[in-house]
Amino acid sequence: MLGERHAGGRRALAETVAFGVVLAVALAVAGARAMENMNPDGVAYIRIAHYWRAGDFTRAVNAYWGPMFPWLIVLFEGTALPTLGARVAMGVSGWFFGMAAMLWLRAALARRMERAVAGAVVLLVAVNWSTATITPDLLMAGWMLLAAWIAARADWMTARRWQVAMGLCLGAAFLTKAIALPAAAVFLALVFVLEAWRRERPARALAGAFGWVVAGLAVVVVPQVVAVSVHYGVPMLSSAGRINHALVGPGSDFEHPFMNSFYRVAAGRVTTWEDPTVDAYADWSPFASAQLFLFQVRIVLRNALFVLTALRGFDALCLGVVGAIVAALAGRTTRRAERVAVAMIVATALPYLPVYAGDLRYYLAAVPLLTGLAFATGGAVAAGAGCGRPVGVVLVALSFGIGVLPGAVHAFLGRSNAGYVQAEALDAAFRRLELPAGGWAALGVRNTAALYAAFLQGTAFHGQKARLGDPAALLGSDARYVVATQAAEEDIAVLRRFGVEVGAIVPGVRLFRVGPE
């Protein structure tokens, strides 16, 4: 028996190492083909990493962006390729996400064929989202999945080291994205309520375990909260919740101020998006009136529908969603790994319901959990049709393959952002023609070339608007170059009054120089 256990351990290790190697190679190949794929969040994270690397803690510390992802970027930030550090950080995040997911899947799935299918799903998700954006969602999901794996262990309620480790994992998730703290609170509440409901351990033991988890969480969270509070001079946990709640307020266009207004930028920064905490967001409270309360209820319902739709986007046949519902309804008879999975899926989604929730990447932690839960549903469907378990495995592969394969294929074929490619061409043209550097702005249909040009040149991005309106805002922003994309002819005429159109230095980019020479 001991020999069988050792043999099983060696097989598990070999399986894990093989998956890790294949995942690393896949992430490296896809990441190398995404060096020109940029997003506005990526600009903010790379700039914050630059401040950390330079020891400029005044600009590095802020209440909106978590510090852990910039710390990863710091390892390679400052190389000849401006996006290399971020791409490596995304690759590391994808690898960490994949390995954490496989730990939970090993606890949940006993059959090798099921783990192989689930591992393929995880690999495709990691490859897709490690190249689709530059954001810390994969990294946060990895920490949450690691906490779920600990909670799925049979000995975690009796081993203090695992209780503290769970708290540390949830705290690390908070350092990645602030939304992880309310998600951790929901997860812990559900896990301990389910443990109490099963009545397998005395209340004192549950309270002790909860205390050690919170202690581990506090060790990580408290220093960050203190640093942020000292930085702003007021007690502050994070500004992310307030900002993302403002985005869904009455009359909101879901746009952040840095992309729908003109403004000045503090010296040393490229964009106010590096720290939007002090930007002019329209805060509102659902408790200010009955009308606003009903408005908030509608937002919650709309977001709940979006979350279900998002999960179905990963799981086309809804096998995992049905599996989660069945596991929740089974109550205390559900296996530990399945209870933990349901708790984490709910915890991942619930904090987003009152705020802006409209991005698939917010729910990446749910994908491996849904995959694991889907095999029970697939097996039941296959049994009902008089087929064997392998047919159920095929159904799961089909359900998740439809959802995740196209994005991974896109990642392997290569991704680039048109605005970033234009910005690289603008930067090269400026150096070739020896044009003077200056701040950037954009006008007309949204185009991020101006933002990325400012990022590449280390100058300021002074905002963007669809229509010019009063030109004083633009002229007072210190912008010297304006990228006009499908702008109204009246606005083009105004730009010509206050500046000159630069020649066609980059195809498809209409560039104006404004302000004093």
N, C-alpha and C positions, 0 to 999 in steps of 0.2 A: 504493500500500500504506500509506504514511504517512497519507494522507487517510482511508483506511478505519479505521486504528487510532484516529485522532482522532474519527471519527464514532462508533466503538464506545465510546470513552471518554465521549463526550457522552451517548450512550444509557444507559450504565451509571450516570452521574451523575444523569441525569433520573429513571431508575428508582428509584435509591436515595432521592433527595429526595422523590419522590412517595410512596414507602412510608413514609418518616419522617413526612411531614405527615399522612397518613391515620392512621398509628399514634398520633401525638400527639393528634389529635382524638378518636379512639376511646377512648384512655386518659383524656382529660379528661372526656368524657361519662360514662363508666362510674364514674370516681373521684368525680365530683360526686354520684352516686347511692349512694355507699357511706360517707358521712360518719358514719353511726351503726353501721358494722360494725367491731367492736372484738374483740380477742382478748388473753389475758393477756400474751403476748409483746409486743404493742403497748404495753401499760402500761409494761413494763420499758424498752423502747426510747425511749418518749417521756420518761420520767422521766430516763433517762441523758442524753438530749439536753438536757433542762432543766439538768442539772448542768454539762454542757459549756458551755452558753450563759452560765451564772452564774459560770463559772470555778471551780467546786467540783470540782477534779480528784480529790480524795480519794474522792468518791462516783462520779465519772464513770469512772475507770479500774477495770476488773475483768477477771477471767480467764475469764468465761463468755461475755459478749456482746462481739462485735467492735465497734470504734469507728466504722467507716466509715458504717454506716447511721444511727446517731445524728447524725453530722456532717451528713448530708443533711437530717435532720429539723430541725436547728438553724436552717436557713435560714428556716423559717416557724414554728418553735415559739414559743409565747407569744401567738399571735393569739387573737381572740375565740372561734374554733372550736377546741376542745382537740385534735381529730384532724386539723386541716388540714395541719399540718407533716408528719405521718406519711403522709397521703394523697398529698401532693405528692411525698414521697420514694418512695412506691410507684409513682406515675406515672412519675417519672424512672427508677426501676429497671426498670420495664416497657419504657420506650422504649430504654434502654441495652441491655437483653436482646435486644429485637427487632432493633436495628441491628447488634449484634455477631453475632447469628444470621444475618442477611442477608449479612454479609461472608463468613462461611464458606460459605453456600449459593451465593454467586456463584462461589466458588472450586471448588465441587463440582459445580454443575449448569450445563451449557452452554446448555440450551434455556429460552427465555423462559417457555413454558407451565409447565414444571416449577417454575421459580422463582416464578411467580405463585401456584401451588398451595401451595408450601412457605411463601411469604410470608403467605398467608392463614392457614395453620396457626399460624405464629409469632404473628401478630396476635391470633388468638383465645386462644392460651395466655397471652400477655402481658396481655390485657384481663381474663381470668378471674382469674389469680393476683395481679394488682395490686389487686384488690378483695376477694379471698377472705380474705386475712389481712393483718396488718401484720408482715412478717418480711423478712429480707434475702435470701431464696433467689433471687429474680429477679436481684438485683444480683450475687450470687456467680456465678450461672450466666452472666451477661453477661461477667464477667471471664474465666471458664473458656473460654467460646466465643471470646473475643478471642484467648486463648492458642492455641486450636485453629486459628483462622484464620491466625495467624502460622506455626504449624507446618505448615500446608497450603501455604504459599508455597514456590515452587521455589527462592528465593534465601535463605531464612532460615539455612541451614547455612553460608553463605559471607559473610553480612552481620552484623557484630557488633552493629549497632544493633537488628536484629530479635531477636537472641539476648538482649540486655539487656532489650528490650521484653517478650519473653515472660516473663522472670523477674519484671519489674515487675508484669505482669498477674496472675501467679500469687500474688505477694505481696499485691497489692491484694485478691485473692479471700480470702486469709487474714485480712486486716483486716476482711473482711465476716463470715466464719464460719470458726472454727478448723479445721473439718473439711476445709477447702480445702488445708491444708498436707499431710496424708497423701495427699489426692487428687492434689496436684501432684507428690508424690514418685512415685506410681504412674504418672502420666501421663508424666513425664520418663523414668522407667525404661523404659516400654514404647516410647516414641518413639525413644530412643537405642539400645535393643536392636534394634528393627526397622531402624534406619539401619545399624547394624553388620552385621546379617544380610545386608543387600542388598550390602554391600561396594562401595559406590559412592565412598566417601571413606576416606582413611587414618585409622587409629586416632588419630593425633595431632590431626587436624582435628576429629574427634568429641569428643575430650577437651577441646580448646580451646573448642568451642561449648558443651559442657556446663558448663564453668567460667564462661563469661560469663552463661549462664542463671542459674546458682546465685548469681553475684554480684548480678545484678539482683534476684533473690528475696531475698537477704540484706539488701539496702539497705532494703527495706520491712519485713521480718520482725523483724530484730534490734532496732530501737528499740522495737517493741511488746513483745517478750519482755523486754527490759530494764525497761521501764516497769512491766509486770505483776510481774516478779520483785522489783523494789524496793518496789512497793506492798504485797506480801504478806510480804516479808522472807525469802523462800525462792526458789530457782530454779524458775521455772514457765513453761511454754509456754502452757497453757490448762487450765481445769478442765472443759471441755465433754466431753472423752472419758471422764474418770472418772465424771462425773455420769450421762452417757447409758449407760455400762456398768452402773452401779449400778441403773438403772431396769429392766434385764432380768435382774437377779440372782434367785436362788432365793427364792421367796415374795414377790417384788415385785408390787405392784398397778399398776405403770407410772405412779404418781402422784408428783409432786414434793411435798416436805414442806410447801410453802407452801399447798397445797390439800388437805391431809389431816391437819392438826393446828392447834392454837391456840398462839400465841406472841406475844412482844413484838417490836416493831420498833424499830430504832435511830432515834434522833431525826433528823428531817430526811428520812427515807425514807417512802415510801408502803407498800412491801411488800418483804419479804426476797427476792422474786423478782428484784428489781433486781440483786442479786448473790448467787446461790445457792451460791457457792463454799464458804462456811463453813457451809452448812446440813447437817443430820444425814442424810447418805445412807449406805446400808449398802454400803460398798465390799466387793468380793470379788475373788478371783483364781482363774482357771481352773487354775492350777498348784498350788493348795493341796491338791488331792486328785484321784484318778482320777475320782471321781463328778462333781466340779465341772468337770473337763476335758470329760467327756462331755456335761455340761449345756451347756457353751460350744459344743461341736460342733453340738448340736441347735439352738442359737440361730442359728449361722451358716447351717445348712441351711434353717431356717425363714425367715430373712431373705432368703436367696437366692431362695427361692420367692416371697416377697413382692415382691422387686424385679422379677422376671419378670412377676408379676401387675400390678404398678404400670405397667411399660412397656407391657403389653398394654392397660392402661386408656387410654393415649394412642393406641395403635395397634391398633384392634380386630381387624384381619385379620392382624396380626403381620407385615406386609410389611417394616417396618423392622427388626424383630428378626431375621427370616430374612436380610435383606440384610446385617446386621451379622455374622451367623454365616458367611455365604458369603464376605464380605470377609475375615474372620479366617482361614478355611480356605484361601483363595487364596494366603495368605502373601506372598512377595516380588513376586508379579505384580500385587498390588492397587495401585490408584492411590494417590498420596500422600494426597489428601483423605480417601479411604475408610479408609486405615490410621490416620490421625489421629482420625477419627470413632470407630473401634472402640476405640482407646486411651483416648479421653476418656470414652466410655460406661462402660468397665470402671473407669476411675479415679474416676468419679462414684459408682459403686455400691459398690466394694470396701471403702472405709473404714467403711461403715455396717454391714457384715455382723456384726461382733462386738458391736455396741451396739444401741441403740434405732433402728430403721429404718422405723417404721411411718407415714410420711407421704409422700404423692405429691409434695409440693413439694420434697423433697430431690433429686429426679431431673429437674428442669426442664431442665438443660443437655443432657440426652440427647434431648429431643424434636426440636429442629431437626436434630440429627445423624441420628436415626432416620428423619426425614422425607426427608432427602437420600439415605440409603441405600435407602429403600423404592422409589425409582423403578426401580432395576435389577430388583428382584423383581417389581414390577408389570409392567414391560416383558416380563420372561421369561414371566410367567403369560399375558399377552395374546398373546405370540408363540406360546406352546404351544396356545392356543385358536384360532390362526389369525386373530387380530385385529391391528390396527395399534397403534402406540405410544400414540395418544390414549386408547385403552381402558385401558392401563396407568396413565396419568395419572389417569383417572377412578377407578380402583381405589384409588390412593393417596389421592385426595381423599375417597373414601368411608371408607377405613380410619381416617384421622385425623379426619375430620369427625365420625364417630360418637363418637370419644373426647373431642374438645375443644369441639365446638359447644354442647352443653347448658350447660356452665359459663359460656361467654361470653354466651349468651343471658340466663342468670341475672344476670350482671354488668350487662348493659345495662338489664334490668328493674329493677334496684336491690337492694342488699343491706343488711340491718341485723341487729344482734344483739339478741335479746330482752332479755338482761341489761343491755346498755348503754342501751336505750330505757327500761327500768325505772329505771336509775340516774339518767338525766337527769330523769325525773319525780320521783324522790326528792329530787334536788338542788334542783329548782324548788320542791317542797313545803316543804323545809327553809327556803329563803329566804323563801317566802311566809308561813310560820307563825312565822318567826324562832326556829326550834328551835336549841339550842346544838349546835355541831359536836362531833364525837368520833370515836373509832376505830370500825371496822366489823369484823364477823365474819359467818359464814354457817353455817347448820345445816340438815341434811337433804339432800335430793336436790340434786346440784350445780347451783348457780345463781350466776352471776358478777355479779349486781347489786350485792352488797356490795363486791366488789373495785372495780368501776367507780365506785360512789358515792364510795369513798375516793379514787380517782384524781381525780374531778371536784372534790371538796372540798379536796384536798390534805392529807387526814388519813391515818391509818394503816389498813391492812388487816391484821387479826390472825388470819386463817386461816379454815378451814372443816373441818367433820367431818360424816360421815353420821349418827353417833350422838354424843350429848353425852358420855357416860361420866362421869368425875369432873368436876363443874362447876368445880373449882378451877383447871383449866387455862384455861377460858374467862374466869373472873373475874380471874385473875392476868395476863391478857394485855393489860389496859387497854382492851379493847373496850367501847364504850358502846352500840352499836347492833348488833342481831343480826337478820339476815334469815333467817326460817325458811321453807323450801320443802319441803312434804310431809314435815315432820319428825314423828318418832314422838310420840304423845300424851304418853308418859311424859316425854319431853324438854321438851315444851311446858309441862307442869306444873312442871318444875324451873325453867324460865325465869320462870314467873309467881311463883315463890317468891323469886327474886333480883332481879326487876325488874317492869316493867309493859309491857303491850302498848300500843303507840301506836295511835291510831285509824287507820282505813283511809284514809291520806293518799294512797296510790297503789293503784289496783285491781290485785288479784292478788298484792300484796306484803304478807306478814305480818311486821310490824316490832316488835321488842321493845327497850326501853331497860333496860340492866342496869347494875349497879355503883352507886356513890354518885352522888347528885344534884349 
